[in-house]
Amino acid sequence: MKTKLLTTFEKWANWKSILLLFALQMLFNLVILPGVSSSDTHDLPVLDLQFWYTPQRAYEIIGAYPAELLRSAAIGRLTVDMVYPLVYGLLISLLLIVTFRRAFAKKDFADWAVFIPWGGVLGDYLENISLSTLYLQYPAELTTLAWMASIFTATKWTLIGIAFVLVLIGAVKLTFDKKQA
């Protein structure tokens, strides 16, 4: 399974695909997600964008949302925000192939690094489902689920951060190797 996915990712790992995915990610970040979450109509914090939060903080934020915004946020997490992780997961994986994996071509860990963003994608999906449930069940407070949502959010950001650090390490190593040649 790993080899088949790597082969598929390798076929797509070129700057044209990366630029297309980057443009799509920017479209999501600047237009689609703000429109779905109505973040352009309010100045309230968004739990997805926090690194960590307690259930108390989550419910402070959720409690500040009007009812129609809670419903809209839940629907957005379960629809559009289920597509977005696929875009950034693939983008980061392709970046890892053209940088980190090429820089460390003979190392098995470089193959596995390509899959780190997909752990972040899984965390994002679990976060979306958890937050949607919290939004739809409010004013009931589901403390355990709020803790789990926070863990999923932190996991998402941690794995995506690690993946970007690996992209940077690969790019630096490739640049250094070129200067040495």
KAVENZI-V270181 format. One record per residue. RES is the residue in one letter. PSI is psi in whole degrees, -180 to 180 (none if undefined). OMEGA is omega in whole degrees, -180 to 180 (NA if undefined). Layout:
res->RES psi->PSI omega->OMEGA
res->RES psi->PSI omega->OMEGA
//
This chain:
res->M psi->-47 omega->180
res->K psi->-45 omega->-177
res->T psi->-41 omega->180
res->K psi->-44 omega->178
res->L psi->-43 omega->178
res->L psi->-43 omega->179
res->T psi->-43 omega->178
res->T psi->-47 omega->179
res->F psi->-41 omega->180
res->E psi->-38 omega->179
res->K psi->-35 omega->-178
res->W psi->-11 omega->-172
res->A psi->82 omega->174
res->N psi->164 omega->-174
res->W psi->-28 omega->177
res->K psi->-48 omega->178
res->S psi->-42 omega->-180
res->I psi->-44 omega->179
res->L psi->-38 omega->177
res->L psi->-47 omega->178
res->L psi->-37 omega->177
res->F psi->-44 omega->178
res->A psi->-41 omega->179
res->L psi->-41 omega->177
res->Q psi->-43 omega->178
res->M psi->-39 omega->176
res->L psi->-43 omega->176
res->F psi->-49 omega->-175
res->N psi->-37 omega->-173
res->L psi->-24 omega->-174
res->V psi->-59 omega->-169
res->I psi->-55 omega->-177
res->L psi->-43 omega->176
res->P psi->-36 omega->178
res->G psi->-42 omega->-179
res->V psi->-39 omega->-177
res->S psi->-3 omega->-178
res->S psi->26 omega->-178
res->S psi->-15 omega->176
res->D psi->-9 omega->-179
res->T psi->-2 omega->180
res->H psi->166 omega->-179
res->D psi->31 omega->-177
res->L psi->149 omega->177
res->P psi->153 omega->178
res->V psi->123 omega->-175
res->L psi->-35 omega->180
res->D psi->-29 omega->-175
res->L psi->-5 omega->175
res->Q psi->155 omega->174
res->F psi->-40 omega->-177
res->W psi->147 omega->176
res->Y psi->153 omega->175
res->T psi->164 omega->174
res->P psi->-37 omega->179
res->Q psi->-46 omega->179
res->R psi->-41 omega->178
res->A psi->-45 omega->-178
res->Y psi->-23 omega->170
res->E psi->-46 omega->-179
res->I psi->-49 omega->-179
res->I psi->-40 omega->-180
res->G psi->-23 omega->179
res->A psi->-15 omega->-180
res->Y psi->134 omega->171
res->P psi->157 omega->-176
res->A psi->-42 omega->-178
res->E psi->-30 omega->178
res->L psi->-35 omega->176
res->L psi->-45 omega->179
res->R psi->-45 omega->179
res->S psi->-43 omega->180
res->A psi->-41 omega->179
res->A psi->-46 omega->180
res->I psi->-41 omega->178
res->G psi->-41 omega->180
res->R psi->-32 omega->-176
res->L psi->-4 omega->180
res->T psi->-89 omega->-175
res->V psi->-39 omega->-178
res->D psi->6 omega->171
res->M psi->-19 omega->177
res->V psi->-42 omega->-176
res->Y psi->-45 omega->179
res->P psi->-31 omega->177
res->L psi->-38 omega->-179
res->V psi->-53 omega->-177
res->Y psi->-30 omega->177
res->G psi->-46 omega->179
res->L psi->-42 omega->179
res->L psi->-49 omega->-178
res->I psi->-38 omega->178
res->S psi->-44 omega->179
res->L psi->-39 omega->176
res->L psi->-39 omega->178
res->L psi->-36 omega->179
res->I psi->-45 omega->-177
res->V psi->-12 omega->178
res->T psi->-79 omega->-171
res->F psi->-48 omega->-177
res->R psi->-38 omega->177
res->R psi->-35 omega->-180
res->A psi->-30 omega->-178
res->F psi->50 omega->-171
res->A psi->-31 omega->-175
res->K psi->15 omega->-178
res->K psi->131 omega->-180
res->D psi->-33 omega->-180
res->F psi->-25 omega->179
res->A psi->-34 omega->175
res->D psi->-44 omega->-178
res->W psi->-28 omega->-179
res->A psi->-31 omega->-179
res->V psi->-24 omega->-177
res->F psi->-6 omega->180
res->I psi->-44 omega->179
res->P psi->-26 omega->-178
res->W psi->-24 omega->170
res->G psi->-39 omega->175
res->G psi->-39 omega->177
res->V psi->-45 omega->178
res->L psi->-44 omega->176
res->G psi->-39 omega->179
res->D psi->-43 omega->178
res->Y psi->-45 omega->179
res->L psi->-38 omega->176
res->E psi->-47 omega->-179
res->N psi->-44 omega->180
res->I psi->-44 omega->-180
res->S psi->-49 omega->-179
res->L psi->-40 omega->178
res->S psi->-42 omega->178
res->T psi->-44 omega->179
res->L psi->-43 omega->-180
res->Y psi->-45 omega->-175
res->L psi->-25 omega->-179
res->Q psi->-10 omega->-180
res->Y psi->136 omega->20
res->P psi->1 omega->174
res->A psi->137 omega->-179
res->E psi->117 omega->-180
res->L psi->83 omega->-172
res->T psi->-45 omega->-179
res->T psi->-43 omega->179
res->L psi->-35 omega->177
res->A psi->-41 omega->175
res->W psi->-44 omega->-180
res->M psi->-41 omega->178
res->A psi->-42 omega->179
res->S psi->-41 omega->177
res->I psi->-43 omega->179
res->F psi->-40 omega->179
res->T psi->-48 omega->180
res->A psi->-38 omega->178
res->T psi->-46 omega->178
res->K psi->-55 omega->-176
res->W psi->-37 omega->180
res->T psi->-48 omega->-178
res->L psi->-38 omega->177
res->I psi->-40 omega->177
res->G psi->-45 omega->178
res->I psi->-44 omega->-180
res->A psi->-43 omega->179
res->F psi->-36 omega->176
res->V psi->-41 omega->178
res->L psi->-38 omega->175
res->V psi->-46 omega->180
res->L psi->-45 omega->178
res->I psi->-45 omega->179
res->G psi->-43 omega->180
res->A psi->-42 omega->179
res->V psi->-45 omega->-180
res->K psi->-44 omega->178
res->L psi->-42 omega->179
res->T psi->-44 omega->179
res->F psi->-43 omega->180
res->D psi->-39 omega->179
res->K psi->-39 omega->180
res->K psi->-30 omega->180
res->Q psi->-23 omega->-176
res->A psi->none omega->NA
//
